[in-house]
Amino acid sequence: MKIRKIALILSLSALPIVAVAQPQPLPPSKAAPAAQAPADDGGLTGSVTDESEWQDLGIAIPAFPTDTPVATPAEGGNTEALGRNLARVVFNDLKNNGLFKPVGPDALPGIGYPQVTAPSFDVWRARSAEMLVQGFVKAAPDGKLTVGCYLYDVALGSELIRQGYVVQPAEWRRAAHKCADMVYARLSGESPFFDSKIAYIAETGPKDHRRKQLAIMDSDGANHRFITNGQATALTPRYSPDYSKIVYLSYLNGYPRIYVYDIGSGQQRLVTEGKGPTFAPRWSPDGKSILYSMALNGNTDIYRVSAQGGASTRLTNTPGINVGGSYSPDGSKIVFESDRSGSQQVYVMDADGSNQRRISFFGGRAATPEWSPRGDQIAFTHIGGNFRIAVMDPNGGSLRFLTDSWQDEAPTWSPNGRIVQFFRTEKNSGKTGIWQVDLTGRNERKLNTPVDASDPAWGPVLP
């Protein structure tokens, strides 16, 4: 595995800053021009679908110092305490993805503000750190926070990349996620995913009378927010490709309706009202259409409707149950489940409903398929005694099981296609929670939610 080596020298004053936590390429320092990396050197080599262990990479992440401690509404109360919280979020992001071996601020000595751009590399070499993430936080007179983030190669004593952000105090976690994304993308060569959100269904009450609300949270399980009040049952949310909206299914007094919730305005709009039981709304990659399934006259078929509403187009027309359409990333195909062969199996069709063909021919049943944003995998629920999360290629080959629990179902992909999220139902208790596992199947963890949770939907990286 190879890591690009770029030597840069710059000062804090030379660090350009971007509003709304959006990173951008930074110019080389006036003190020394940036070295050019070879064109074919894109970071650590390898595939996220490879079953072999990724190389553990030791990364030290000390607390982010501040030039002058200033009071802030952000967590911690002042910029000095906030700097430690920022580093903790970066540490947890990198630790929980299963690729690296970070050491966080609570196990490391602090650094001074001048050391952010002048690391004591001998100290970090003595601690066996291979990479070093250092940053800073400052508060402006208007209350906004400036966060800087640097990634250093300890062995070479050089800087690999840097980014700066300006955020409102309430958005401080976004700056930390952006920093972790920068490190992850630079070292892995993959697209980032930490600065993203998850929609899910929050569940409370007895099993025979569940209250199901639409909720959202950050990718690490922080910043929970309930979107609906629970008067109507909410199900199967999905973020729009541009992150501005969430489509979900609502049942009130037994009547199914598909709504689009606008995140910016807090308003929602009715897209279509089903004449029969309705399931699983899904966006098209361009955000212009929504797939859904509806049961009429004994059959359940997949339909397409404009995201603005209007007449629906029927895409399947076979006896049985056809449900759960998910577009390929290029929008040319749709994967779905159908029991037309006698049991739940996975099928693929062209976006206009033509060329329908079965792709799952292994033992057991297959349900809730979801196409990877990379296009190379389809995640689904395998039912063969227990419910397990599995993946296969778009032709139905290369089957791999990622989990082996009692009831894991409804997979959803991280924005970069490396991690699969799902919900797990505990045996006997019936409690539900959101879990995730990477494509090796070795790194599994649960996200904390204030109540039981199901139907997760991972959105794209925030703009």
Phi, psi and chi 1 to 4 in degrees:
 res  aa     phi    psi   chi1   chi2   chi3   chi4
   1 MET       -  143.4  -65.9 -173.3  178.5      -
   2 LYS  -121.9  149.8  -58.7  178.4  -70.5 -178.0
   3 ILE  -128.2  128.3  -58.5  173.6      -      -
   4 ARG   -62.2  143.8  -77.1 -175.9  -71.0 -177.5
   5 LYS  -115.7  113.7  -47.5  -61.0 -176.8 -177.4
   6 ILE  -125.7  119.1  -58.2  176.3      -      -
   7 ALA   -96.0  121.3      -      -      -      -
   8 LEU  -134.1  145.3  -61.7  173.9      -      -
   9 ILE  -130.3  127.1  -56.5  173.2      -      -
  10 LEU  -155.3  169.8   70.7  157.3      -      -
  11 SER  -112.1  164.3   67.9      -      -      -
  12 LEU   -58.8  -36.1  -71.9  177.6      -      -
  13 SER   -67.3  -18.4   62.0      -      -      -
  14 ALA   -90.7    1.8      -      -      -      -
  15 LEU   -85.2  108.1  178.8   65.8      -      -
  16 PRO   -68.1  148.5  -19.0   31.5      -      -
  17 ILE  -119.8  146.3  -59.2  -60.4      -      -
  18 VAL  -116.2  138.7 -160.9      -      -      -
  19 ALA   -75.4  159.7      -      -      -      -
  20 VAL    56.3   34.4 -159.1      -      -      -
  21 ALA    60.0   26.7      -      -      -      -
  22 GLN   -97.4  115.8  -67.0 -177.1   -0.5      -
  23 PRO   -74.7  154.9   26.5  -32.9      -      -
  24 GLN  -146.3  156.8   66.9 -178.8   17.1      -
  25 PRO   -58.6  138.7  -22.7   33.1      -      -
  26 LEU  -104.9  144.0  -56.8  178.0      -      -
  27 PRO   -68.1  154.8   25.4  -34.6      -      -
  28 PRO   -64.7  155.3   22.3  -32.8      -      -
  29 SER   -63.7  149.3  167.2      -      -      -
  30 LYS   -69.7  -22.6  -65.7  178.8 -179.2  178.6
  31 ALA   -74.8  -33.3      -      -      -      -
  32 ALA  -157.5  128.6      -      -      -      -
  33 PRO   -68.2  152.2   26.5  -35.0      -      -
  34 ALA   -70.2  137.9      -      -      -      -
  35 ALA   -72.7  147.1      -      -      -      -
  36 GLN   -90.7  130.6  -64.4  -63.4  -45.3      -
  37 ALA   -81.7  149.0      -      -      -      -
  38 PRO   -57.0  145.7  -22.9   32.3      -      -
  39 ALA   -62.9  -29.2      -      -      -      -
  40 ASP   -95.4    9.1   63.3  -13.7      -      -
  41 ASP  -103.6   97.3 -166.5   -8.8      -      -
  42 GLY  -107.3   19.9      -      -      -      -
  43 GLY   109.8 -159.9      -      -      -      -
  44 LEU   -61.9  137.0  -59.7  178.2      -      -
  45 THR   -92.5  158.9   59.9      -      -      -
  46 GLY   130.4  172.2      -      -      -      -
  47 SER  -117.1  143.0  167.6      -      -      -
  48 VAL   -69.3  -14.8  -63.0      -      -      -
  49 THR   -93.3   -1.2   59.6      -      -      -
  50 ASP   -69.8  137.0 -164.2  -58.1      -      -
  51 GLU   -83.3  -12.2  -69.1 -170.8   69.5      -
  52 SER   -70.1  157.7   62.5      -      -      -
  53 GLU   -67.7  137.2  -69.8  -79.6    5.7      -
  54 TRP   -76.3  152.4  -75.3   63.0      -      -
  55 GLN   -68.4  128.3  177.5 -179.7  -11.1      -
  56 ASP   -72.2  133.1  -72.8  -28.7      -      -
  57 LEU  -121.8  120.2 -165.3   63.7      -      -
  58 GLY   -76.1  122.0      -      -      -      -
  59 ILE  -126.7  124.8  -54.9  175.8      -      -
  60 ALA   -94.7  133.0      -      -      -      -
  61 ILE  -131.9   85.2  -48.9  168.7      -      -
  62 PRO   -73.3  165.5   27.0  -33.2      -      -
  63 ALA   -58.1  145.2      -      -      -      -
  64 PHE   -81.5  117.1  -71.6   13.3      -      -
  65 PRO   -76.5  169.9   29.5  -34.9      -      -
  66 THR  -125.9  153.8 -173.6      -      -      -
  67 ASP   -70.3  -42.3   56.0  -13.8      -      -
  68 THR  -143.5  124.9  -57.1      -      -      -
  69 PRO   -60.7  123.6  -23.0   34.1      -      -
  70 VAL  -130.5  140.0  175.6      -      -      -
  71 ALA   -63.3  141.7      -      -      -      -
  72 THR  -149.1  147.4  174.8      -      -      -
  73 PRO   -70.0  -11.7  -16.1   28.7      -      -
  74 ALA   -65.8  162.7      -      -      -      -
  75 GLU   -56.8  128.3 -172.7  172.1  -32.5      -
  76 GLY   114.7  -29.0      -      -      -      -
  77 GLY    89.7  -23.2      -      -      -      -
  78 ASN  -149.0  165.9   60.2   65.8      -      -
  79 THR   -68.0  -26.4   52.5      -      -      -
  80 GLU   -66.8  -48.2 -175.2  174.5   32.0      -
  81 ALA   -67.1  -36.0      -      -      -      -
  82 LEU   -62.8  -36.3  177.0   60.5      -      -
  83 GLY   -58.9  -37.4      -      -      -      -
  84 ARG   -69.7  -39.6 -178.9  169.2  -66.3  -85.0
  85 ASN   -65.4  -37.9  -70.3  -29.2      -      -
  86 LEU   -60.0  -47.2  -76.8  160.6      -      -
  87 ALA   -64.7  -34.2      -      -      -      -
  88 ARG   -63.7  -41.0  -75.7  171.0  175.8  153.3
  89 VAL   -65.2  -44.4  172.5      -      -      -
  90 VAL   -59.3  -45.1  176.3      -      -      -
  91 PHE   -58.1  -49.5  162.5   71.6      -      -
  92 ASN   -65.4  -39.0  -75.9  -40.0      -      -
  93 ASP   -58.3  -49.6  -79.9  -10.8      -      -
  94 LEU   -70.9  -32.4  -63.9  175.5      -      -
  95 LYS   -69.9  -43.3  174.3  175.7   67.6   73.7
  96 ASN   -77.2  -11.2  -70.7  -30.4      -      -
  97 ASN   -82.5  -10.3   80.8   84.2      -      -
  98 GLY    83.2    2.6      -      -      -      -
  99 LEU   -97.0  -31.9  178.7   58.3      -      -
 100 PHE  -117.2  172.0  -53.2  117.8      -      -
 101 LYS  -120.4   71.2  -71.4 -168.7  -53.5 -176.7
 102 PRO   -76.8  153.9   30.1  -34.7      -      -
 103 VAL  -118.4  126.4  179.5      -      -      -
 104 GLY   -92.1  179.5      -      -      -      -
 105 PRO   -64.8  -25.9   24.9  -35.5      -      -
 106 ASP   -74.9  -11.4  -64.8  -37.0      -      -
 107 ALA  -115.1   11.9      -      -      -      -
 108 LEU  -130.0  153.6  -66.3  173.1      -      -
 109 PRO   -70.1  152.1   26.5  -35.0      -      -
 110 GLY   -74.7  164.0      -      -      -      -
 111 ILE  -122.0  157.7   63.0  171.3      -      -
 112 GLY   -85.2  160.7      -      -      -      -
 113 TYR   -55.9  -42.7 -174.5   75.5      -      -
 114 PRO   -64.2  -24.2  -22.7   34.8      -      -
 115 GLN   -73.4  -12.3  -71.2 -179.6  -82.1      -
 116 VAL   -57.5  -41.6  174.1      -      -      -
 117 THR  -104.5    5.6   51.7      -      -      -
 118 ALA  -139.4   68.9      -      -      -      -
 119 PRO   -63.1  150.5  -18.5   31.3      -      -
 120 SER   -88.3   82.1  -58.9      -      -      -
 121 PHE   -61.1  -34.7  -73.0  113.9      -      -
 122 ASP   -61.9  -37.8  -72.4  -18.7      -      -
 123 VAL   -62.3  -42.9  171.5      -      -      -
 124 TRP   -75.3  -31.3  -61.3  111.4      -      -
 125 ARG   -64.6  -39.0  -68.7 -174.2 -170.0  108.9
 126 ALA   -64.4  -24.3      -      -      -      -
 127 ARG   -92.2    8.9  -72.0 -179.0  168.4  -90.4
 128 SER    63.8   25.6  -59.2      -      -      -
 129 ALA   -79.2  133.7      -      -      -      -
 130 GLU   -93.5  -35.8  -61.8  167.3   89.5      -
 131 MET  -126.6  155.8  -64.5  -71.1  150.5      -
 132 LEU  -136.5  125.9  173.0   64.2      -      -
 133 VAL  -108.8  117.7  178.2      -      -      -
 134 GLN  -127.0  149.6  -67.0 -169.3  158.1      -
 135 GLY  -154.8 -177.5      -      -      -      -
 136 PHE  -146.7  164.2   69.9   90.0      -      -
 137 VAL  -139.6  135.6   57.5      -      -      -
 138 LYS  -134.5  150.5  -62.4 -168.6  -64.5 -176.1
 139 ALA  -109.1  132.5      -      -      -      -
 140 ALA   -87.6  163.9      -      -      -      -
 141 PRO   -57.7  -28.8  -27.5   36.8      -      -
 142 ASP   -82.6    2.8   62.9    0.1      -      -
 143 GLY    94.5  -16.2      -      -      -      -
 144 LYS   -66.9  152.9  -69.4 -178.2  179.9  179.2
 145 LEU  -107.4  136.4  -60.3  169.2      -      -
 146 THR  -106.0  123.0  -62.7      -      -      -
 147 VAL  -121.1  127.3  178.0      -      -      -
 148 GLY  -111.5  147.4      -      -      -      -
 149 CYS  -139.8  129.6 -178.1      -      -      -
 150 TYR  -127.9  140.9  -63.7   77.6      -      -
 151 LEU  -117.4  125.1  172.2   63.4      -      -
 152 TYR  -118.4  146.0  -65.0   99.4      -      -
 153 ASP   -90.5  112.7 -175.8  -49.5      -      -
 154 VAL   -68.6  -41.6  175.3      -      -      -
 155 ALA   -60.6  -43.2      -      -      -      -
 156 LEU   -85.8  -15.4  -68.1 -174.1      -      -
 157 GLY    65.8   37.9      -      -      -      -
 158 SER  -130.5  159.4   63.7      -      -      -
 159 GLU   -91.4  135.4  179.2 -165.8  -46.7      -
 160 LEU   -95.6  -39.7  -62.8 -178.4      -      -
 161 ILE  -165.9  157.9 -166.6  170.6      -      -
 162 ARG  -148.2  151.7   67.4 -165.9 -175.4  -82.6
 163 GLN  -147.3  151.7  -72.6  179.0   -2.6      -
 164 GLY  -126.6  154.2      -      -      -      -
 165 TYR  -143.7  148.0  -37.8   92.6      -      -
 166 VAL  -119.6  127.3  169.7      -      -      -
 167 VAL  -137.0  156.5  -66.3      -      -      -
 168 GLN   -70.7  153.0  -63.7  -70.4  -14.3      -
 169 PRO   -52.7  -36.9  -29.1   36.4      -      -
 170 ALA   -68.0  -15.7      -      -      -      -
 171 GLU  -106.6   19.7  -67.1 -175.2  -41.2      -
 172 TRP   -59.3  -33.7   70.5  -91.7      -      -
 173 ARG   -64.7  -30.4  -63.6 -176.4   67.3   91.8
 174 ARG   -62.9  -39.5  -76.4 -155.5   60.4 -161.8
 175 ALA   -62.3  -39.9      -      -      -      -
 176 ALA   -65.4  -43.8      -      -      -      -
 177 HIS   -63.5  -39.1  -70.0  -43.1      -      -
 178 LYS   -63.1  -38.8  -74.7  -67.5 -172.3 -171.5
 179 CYS   -62.7  -46.9  177.7      -      -      -
 180 ALA   -62.2  -38.8      -      -      -      -
 181 ASP   -61.3  -42.0  -84.9  -23.5      -      -
 182 MET   -59.4  -46.8  179.2 -164.4   78.9      -
 183 VAL   -64.8  -47.8  174.5      -      -      -
 184 TYR   -59.6  -48.3  176.0   86.7      -      -
 185 ALA   -65.3  -40.3      -      -      -      -
 186 ARG   -67.8  -39.0  178.2   61.1 -175.5   82.3
 187 LEU   -86.8  -30.8  -64.8 -179.9      -      -
 188 SER   -94.8  -22.4   71.6      -      -      -
 189 GLY    77.1    8.2      -      -      -      -
 190 GLU  -104.9  166.6  -65.0 -176.8    0.6      -
 191 SER   -69.8  148.4  -60.1      -      -      -
 192 PRO   -78.7  169.4   30.2  -35.6      -      -
 193 PHE  -155.7   -3.9   66.2   95.2      -      -
 194 PHE   -69.1  -37.4  -63.1  119.7      -      -
 195 ASP   -84.6   71.6 -171.1   28.7      -      -
 196 SER  -146.7  170.9   57.2      -      -      -
 197 LYS  -127.5  163.5  -71.8 -171.9  177.0  -69.5
 198 ILE  -127.0  128.2  -63.9  160.4      -      -
 199 ALA   -95.2  146.7      -      -      -      -
 200 TYR  -157.6  174.3   70.7   99.7      -      -
 201 ILE  -105.9  118.3  -59.7  -58.0      -      -
 202 ALA   -86.2  126.4      -      -      -      -
 203 GLU  -116.8  132.2  -61.1 -167.0   19.9      -
 204 THR  -139.5  165.5   54.1      -      -      -
 205 GLY    90.8  173.3      -      -      -      -
 206 PRO   -67.0  157.6   24.0  -33.5      -      -
 207 LYS   -61.3  -29.0  -81.0  -61.9  176.3 -176.9
 208 ASP   -88.8    1.0   58.7   -9.3      -      -
 209 HIS  -154.0   62.8 -168.8   65.6      -      -
 210 ARG   -76.4  138.7  -67.6  -65.7  -95.5  175.6
 211 ARG   -97.3  120.0  179.2 -174.8  178.3   94.1
 212 LYS  -121.9  114.1  -62.6 -171.9  175.9 -173.6
 213 GLN  -113.8  146.8  -62.6  173.8 -105.7      -
 214 LEU   -76.1  131.9  175.0   61.7      -      -
 215 ALA  -140.4  160.8      -      -      -      -
 216 ILE  -135.3  158.2   60.2  175.0      -      -
 217 MET  -156.9  167.9   61.2 -177.2  173.2      -
 218 ASP   -70.3  167.2  -68.3   -6.3      -      -
 219 SER   -63.2  -22.7   67.6      -      -      -
 220 ASP   -96.3    6.9   59.6   -6.0      -      -
 221 GLY    92.7    3.1      -      -      -      -
 222 ALA   -90.0  169.9      -      -      -      -
 223 ASN    56.8   53.8  -71.2  -27.9      -      -
 224 HIS   -66.7  141.7  -69.5  -88.6      -      -
 225 ARG  -147.4  130.2 -177.8  157.6   64.7   94.8
 226 PHE   -88.0  130.8  -63.8  102.5      -      -
 227 ILE   -95.5  -41.2  -58.8  -59.7      -      -
 228 THR  -109.8  160.5   60.0      -      -      -
 229 ASN   -91.1   -4.5   59.2   19.1      -      -
 230 GLY    91.5   -3.1      -      -      -      -
 231 GLN   -65.2  -35.7  -68.3 -179.6   -8.4      -
 232 ALA  -109.6  144.3      -      -      -      -
 233 THR   -72.0  127.1  -65.2      -      -      -
 234 ALA  -105.8  142.1      -      -      -      -
 235 LEU  -144.1  156.5  -61.9  168.8      -      -
 236 THR    41.5   65.5   58.3      -      -      -
 237 PRO   -75.7  155.5   30.3  -35.5      -      -
 238 ARG  -149.1  134.1  -77.1  -62.7 -175.5  -84.7
 239 TYR   -73.0  145.3  -84.9  100.5      -      -
 240 SER   -71.8  157.0   63.4      -      -      -
 241 PRO   -58.3  -29.2  -25.5   34.9      -      -
 242 ASP   -94.3    6.6   66.7   -1.4      -      -
 243 TYR    71.6    3.7 -126.3  127.7      -      -
 244 SER   -85.0  -16.4   65.7      -      -      -
 245 LYS  -141.0  163.4  -58.5  174.3 -179.4   66.5
 246 ILE  -129.8  128.0  -62.8  173.7      -      -
 247 VAL   -97.0  140.3   65.4      -      -      -
 248 TYR  -154.2  165.1   72.2  100.5      -      -
 249 LEU  -100.5  133.7 -178.3   64.3      -      -
 250 SER  -123.8  132.2  175.0      -      -      -
 251 TYR  -115.9  121.0  -91.2   85.6      -      -
 252 LEU  -129.1  119.9 -179.0   62.1      -      -
 253 ASN    55.6   35.6  -60.8  -35.4      -      -
 254 GLY    83.5   -1.1      -      -      -      -
 255 TYR  -100.6  122.4  -66.9   99.9      -      -
 256 PRO   -85.5  136.8   30.5  -33.0      -      -
 257 ARG  -139.2  144.5  -62.8  176.1  176.6   88.3
 258 ILE  -104.4  122.1  -65.8  174.8      -      -
 259 TYR  -114.7  152.3  -73.6   99.4      -      -
 260 VAL  -113.9  121.0  166.9      -      -      -
 261 TYR   -98.0  124.8  172.0   83.0      -      -
 262 ASP   -87.4  115.8 -173.2  -74.2      -      -
 263 ILE   -66.4  -37.6  -62.7  171.9      -      -
 264 GLY   -68.3  -45.3      -      -      -      -
 265 SER   -91.8  -20.0   68.2      -      -      -
 266 GLY    77.6    7.0      -      -      -      -
 267 GLN   -94.8  153.9  -58.0  -62.6  -50.0      -
 268 GLN  -126.7  154.1   66.1  178.8   21.4      -
 269 ARG  -132.1  135.5  171.8  174.7   45.1   82.1
 270 LEU   -73.9  126.8  177.6   65.9      -      -
 271 VAL   -95.0  -49.3  174.7      -      -      -
 272 THR  -157.1  152.0 -172.5      -      -      -
 273 GLU  -116.9  114.4 -172.4  169.7   -3.2      -
 274 GLY   -68.1  144.9      -      -      -      -
 275 LYS   -85.2  -13.0  -61.4  176.7 -178.0  177.2
 276 GLY  -144.2 -176.3      -      -      -      -
 277 PRO   -51.5  133.0  -28.6   36.4      -      -
 278 THR  -125.3  145.9  -56.1      -      -      -
 279 PHE  -140.0  154.6  -46.0   95.9      -      -
 280 ALA    47.2   65.1      -      -      -      -
 281 PRO   -68.5  140.7   25.3  -33.5      -      -
 282 ARG  -141.3  140.0  -60.6  -73.0 -172.8  -89.8
 283 TRP   -78.2  151.5  -66.4   93.2      -      -
 284 SER   -80.0  156.5   61.7      -      -      -
 285 PRO   -59.0  -27.0  -26.0   35.7      -      -
 286 ASP   -88.6   -2.4   61.5    9.1      -      -
 287 GLY    75.4    7.0      -      -      -      -
 288 LYS   -91.6  -20.4  -65.1  179.9  179.5  179.3
 289 SER  -131.0  160.8  -58.0      -      -      -
 290 ILE  -131.3  129.3  -66.9  171.4      -      -
 291 LEU   -89.2  148.1  -66.4  178.6      -      -
 292 TYR  -156.8  166.7   67.5   96.6      -      -
 293 SER  -117.6  143.4  -57.5      -      -      -
 294 MET  -142.7  139.0 -177.3  170.0   60.3      -
 295 ALA   -96.6  122.7      -      -      -      -
 296 LEU  -140.8  132.8  -77.3  177.6      -      -
 297 ASN    53.8   39.1  -56.9  -39.9      -      -
 298 GLY    88.1   -9.6      -      -      -      -
 299 ASN  -113.2  150.0  -87.9    7.5      -      -
 300 THR  -118.4  122.0  -60.0      -      -      -
 301 ASP  -127.7  165.3  -75.8  -62.5      -      -
 302 ILE   -96.7  134.6  -63.5  172.4      -      -
 303 TYR  -124.8  158.2  -64.8   79.3      -      -
 304 ARG  -123.4  135.7 -178.0 -177.6   64.7 -122.1
 305 VAL  -135.4  148.8   64.1      -      -      -
 306 SER   -61.1  144.4  166.7      -      -      -
 307 ALA   -63.7  -17.2      -      -      -      -
 308 GLN   -88.2   -4.3  -56.4  -56.9  -46.0      -
 309 GLY    98.2 -177.1      -      -      -      -
 310 GLY   114.7 -162.7      -      -      -      -
 311 ALA   -71.7  148.4      -      -      -      -
 312 SER  -101.4  150.3  -64.2      -      -      -
 313 THR  -109.5  128.9  -59.8      -      -      -
 314 ARG   -84.4  127.6 -173.4  176.1 -177.5  176.5
 315 LEU  -103.6  -25.7  -60.4 -178.4      -      -
 316 THR  -120.4  153.2   62.8      -      -      -
 317 ASN  -156.8   64.9 -171.4   10.7      -      -
 318 THR  -129.7  153.6   60.4      -      -      -
 319 PRO   -60.5  138.6  -22.3   33.4      -      -
 320 GLY   114.0 -155.1      -      -      -      -
 321 ILE  -117.0  118.6  -61.1  173.8      -      -
 322 ASN  -117.7  123.1  -57.3  -73.9      -      -
 323 VAL  -154.4  158.6   69.1      -      -      -
 324 GLY    81.9   41.8      -      -      -      -
 325 GLY   -65.8  138.6      -      -      -      -
 326 SER  -139.5  125.3  169.7      -      -      -
 327 TYR   -73.9  149.6  -80.8   96.5      -      -
 328 SER   -68.7  158.0   60.6      -      -      -
 329 PRO   -57.5  -31.7  -24.7   33.5      -      -
 330 ASP   -86.4   -0.8   64.2    3.2      -      -
 331 GLY    77.3    5.9      -      -      -      -
 332 SER   -85.2  -22.1   65.6      -      -      -
 333 LYS  -136.2  164.0  -63.3 -174.7 -178.2  -60.7
 334 ILE  -132.5  130.7  -64.0  168.7      -      -
 335 VAL  -102.1  140.8   64.5      -      -      -
 336 PHE  -153.9  171.1   63.4  101.7      -      -
 337 GLU  -109.5  148.4   68.4  174.3   90.8      -
 338 SER  -151.4  147.6  175.1      -      -      -
 339 ASP  -107.5   21.9   67.7   -8.1      -      -
 340 ARG   -60.6  -22.3   65.5 -175.6   67.8  177.2
 341 SER   -89.1   -2.5   65.3      -      -      -
 342 GLY   115.1  -16.6      -      -      -      -
 343 SER  -149.9  160.8   67.4      -      -      -
 344 GLN   -60.0  124.0  -70.5  168.5  -77.8      -
 345 GLN  -142.3  168.9  -62.0  -63.0  -24.7      -
 346 VAL   -99.9  133.6  175.4      -      -      -
 347 TYR  -126.0  159.2  -71.6   72.4      -      -
 348 VAL  -128.3  141.8  168.8      -      -      -
 349 MET  -140.1  162.1   63.3 -179.0  170.8      -
 350 ASP   -67.5  160.4  -68.4  -13.2      -      -
 351 ALA   -60.8  -23.3      -      -      -      -
 352 ASP   -90.4    4.6   62.3   -0.8      -      -
 353 GLY    95.6   -3.9      -      -      -      -
 354 SER   -84.9  168.2   61.8      -      -      -
 355 ASN    55.7   49.6  -63.1  -37.5      -      -
 356 GLN   -77.2  129.1  -61.9 -179.8   20.9      -
 357 ARG  -148.4  145.6   61.4 -173.9 -179.9   90.4
 358 ARG   -80.1  139.8  177.1  177.2  167.6 -179.7
 359 ILE  -120.7  -12.3   63.6  169.8      -      -
 360 SER   -99.9  117.8   59.7      -      -      -
 361 PHE  -132.9   29.0  -70.3   95.7      -      -
 362 PHE  -100.7  177.4   32.1   77.5      -      -
 363 GLY   -67.3  153.5      -      -      -      -
 364 GLY    84.7 -171.6      -      -      -      -
 365 ARG  -108.4  164.0  -67.4  175.4  -71.2  152.7
 366 ALA  -138.3  132.6      -      -      -      -
 367 ALA  -144.3  171.2      -      -      -      -
 368 THR    45.8   55.0   64.8      -      -      -
 369 PRO   -72.1  146.4   29.2  -36.0      -      -
 370 GLU  -141.8  123.5 -168.4   88.7   -3.9      -
 371 TRP   -75.9  135.6 -141.3  -55.8      -      -
 372 SER   -67.3  145.0  164.6      -      -      -
 373 PRO   -63.7  -17.3   18.5  -29.8      -      -
 374 ARG   -80.8  -19.0  -63.2  167.7   61.7   97.2
 375 GLY    85.8   -6.7      -      -      -      -
 376 ASP   -98.2   -5.7   61.1  -17.3      -      -
 377 GLN  -140.8  153.9  -58.4  -93.2  -63.9      -
 378 ILE  -125.1  121.9  -67.4  170.7      -      -
 379 ALA   -92.3  147.5      -      -      -      -
 380 PHE  -159.0  170.0   64.0   99.0      -      -
 381 THR   -93.6  118.4  -55.7      -      -      -
 382 HIS   -94.8  127.8  179.6  -91.4      -      -
 383 ILE  -115.5  109.5  -53.2  168.9      -      -
 384 GLY  -152.7   72.0      -      -      -      -
 385 GLY    90.3  -84.9      -      -      -      -
 386 ASN   -85.7  166.3  -67.6  -11.9      -      -
 387 PHE   -99.3  122.0  -73.7   43.1      -      -
 388 ARG  -127.2  152.0  -66.1 -173.7  -72.3  178.1
 389 ILE   -87.4  130.6  -58.9  -59.1      -      -
 390 ALA  -136.2  164.4      -      -      -      -
 391 VAL  -133.5  153.7  -67.6      -      -      -
 392 MET  -149.6  168.0   59.7 -177.3  168.8      -
 393 ASP   -82.0  168.9   64.9   39.4      -      -
 394 PRO   -64.2   -9.2  -27.0   37.2      -      -
 395 ASN  -100.3    1.9  -67.6  -44.7      -      -
 396 GLY    93.3    4.1      -      -      -      -
 397 GLY   -94.9  179.4      -      -      -      -
 398 SER    56.0   45.1  -55.9      -      -      -
 399 LEU   -63.2  131.5  171.0   69.6      -      -
 400 ARG  -140.0  136.5  -68.0 -169.8  -60.4  119.8
 401 PHE   -92.4  130.8  -64.7  105.0      -      -
 402 LEU   -98.8  -25.3  -58.5 -176.0      -      -
 403 THR  -132.3  162.5   69.5      -      -      -
 404 ASP  -147.6   68.8 -172.3   15.6      -      -
 405 SER  -118.3 -168.7 -173.1      -      -      -
 406 TRP   -78.3  -46.0  178.0   62.9      -      -
 407 GLN  -149.3   91.9 -168.9  165.8  -38.4      -
 408 ASP  -112.5  133.5  -63.1  -18.0      -      -
 409 GLU  -156.6  171.2   54.9 -171.4  -48.9      -
 410 ALA    60.3   64.8      -      -      -      -
 411 PRO   -70.3  149.2   26.9  -35.3      -      -
 412 THR  -141.1  146.0  179.5      -      -      -
 413 TRP   -96.2  147.0  -69.1   90.4      -      -
 414 SER   -66.8  158.4   64.6      -      -      -
 415 PRO   -58.4  -26.1  -24.9   33.9      -      -
 416 ASN   -98.4    2.7   69.3  -11.5      -      -
 417 GLY    73.9   17.9      -      -      -      -
 418 ARG   -97.4  -26.0  174.2  170.6  168.5   75.7
 419 ILE  -123.1  141.5  -64.1  173.8      -      -
 420 VAL  -112.7  127.9  178.1      -      -      -
 421 GLN  -105.9  153.0 -157.2  165.6   83.6      -
 422 PHE  -160.8  175.6   57.0   93.9      -      -
 423 PHE  -118.3  144.5   79.2   91.2      -      -
 424 ARG  -117.1  133.5  172.7  172.2  -69.2  172.0
 425 THR  -103.7  125.6  -56.6      -      -      -
 426 GLU   -76.0  138.1  -64.5  178.9    6.1      -
 427 LYS   -66.0  142.2 -163.3  171.3 -174.6  178.0
 428 ASN    75.7  -54.0  -59.9  -38.7      -      -
 429 SER   -77.8  -30.8   73.2      -      -      -
 430 GLY    76.9    5.2      -      -      -      -
 431 LYS   -69.3  142.6  -67.3 -179.8   64.5   65.1
 432 THR  -116.8  146.8   56.7      -      -      -
 433 GLY  -151.2  160.6      -      -      -      -
 434 ILE   -94.7  128.7  -65.1  176.2      -      -
 435 TRP  -125.1  165.3  -69.6   70.5      -      -
 436 GLN  -146.1  155.9   62.1 -172.2   38.7      -
 437 VAL  -146.6  143.6   62.6      -      -      -
 438 ASP   -85.4  175.6   70.0   -0.6      -      -
 439 LEU   -73.3   -8.0  -74.3 -179.9      -      -
 440 THR   -79.3  -19.7   67.9      -      -      -
 441 GLY    79.6    2.8      -      -      -      -
 442 ARG   -98.2  -23.4  -61.4 -177.8  179.7   95.5
 443 ASN  -111.1   94.7  -61.6  -67.0      -      -
 444 GLU  -117.2  138.0 -174.4  179.4  -72.3      -
 445 ARG  -154.1  159.6   74.5 -177.8 -173.9  105.7
 446 LYS  -102.5  140.6 -177.1 -178.3 -179.4 -177.7
 447 LEU   -91.4  139.5  -67.6 -175.8      -      -
 448 ASN   -79.3  130.8  -69.3  -36.3      -      -
 449 THR  -131.5  150.1   52.5      -      -      -
 450 PRO   -66.9  -24.7   20.8  -31.1      -      -
 451 VAL  -137.6 -179.9  -63.6      -      -      -
 452 ASP   -56.5  150.3  -75.8    4.1      -      -
 453 ALA  -141.6  145.7      -      -      -      -
 454 SER  -148.4  178.2   63.0      -      -      -
 455 ASP    49.3   54.5  -75.8  -17.5      -      -
 456 PRO   -71.0  152.1   28.8  -35.9      -      -
 457 ALA  -142.4  111.9      -      -      -      -
 458 TRP   -85.8  125.1 -152.1  -34.2      -      -
 459 GLY   -85.3  173.1      -      -      -      -
 460 PRO   -71.4  173.1   25.2  -33.2      -      -
 461 VAL   -64.5  137.5  172.4      -      -      -
 462 LEU   -62.8  142.1  -76.4  164.2      -      -
 463 PRO   -71.8      -   25.3  -33.5      -      -
